[in-house]
């Protein structure tokens, strides 16, 4: 059974740091691309960062230089280190597993990140 479990959200002051983690279980292969998206109240879900099996990363302009995505291919886990957090980073953060070869596009249930000013 496929599961995606996120952890690490919470409340932090502006300028602080948080580390999000996501474990994707139930897959017998290394997922092609994993990533993080976020959705703020009243806004659409948007890309934060993705990383491929080969280590190629992609970041939203708004988080470049502050956030770092990493993964463990063998365990299908992905992490998001968030530094210098801003109030505008407040959102529900969702983990995503995507692999076109297997027709996979799965989402976690989300973890809330709140940044106070």
Steps between C-alpha positions, in 0.01 A plus 500: 500500500640838396532758771658842521560631850618855559648641818680806629248780465427744778513858621819701468594865518612691194866433431483154653540156347299181459572167337223307330524129427290266290519122487338330202444135581360212298705564187733232373699743286673833544248770412600715202423839651404604851421845619323749718211727414313744720161659521435818694147601605303626204774413253571220256747226573845594374834336443761543772775261392549168322786255471548217254642157563823625347517800733388777266320767700251770413393782731238770495664841469348604832695234694830489313792548734287430808363149449689181418343178381668161537403135475600145579428291192524166675240601757284722278521780751524869423590789726459875482730715711342843533714785628437873535128437507263785423135552592414452132633144524200415718307222328411135503793314346430188296740224402469369146624183331497502122619239255367499147645157430260350753214747466550629852408841633430462871458757773544504874232642728700814574677656795436853620781753520423826675753783508425782740629853451 
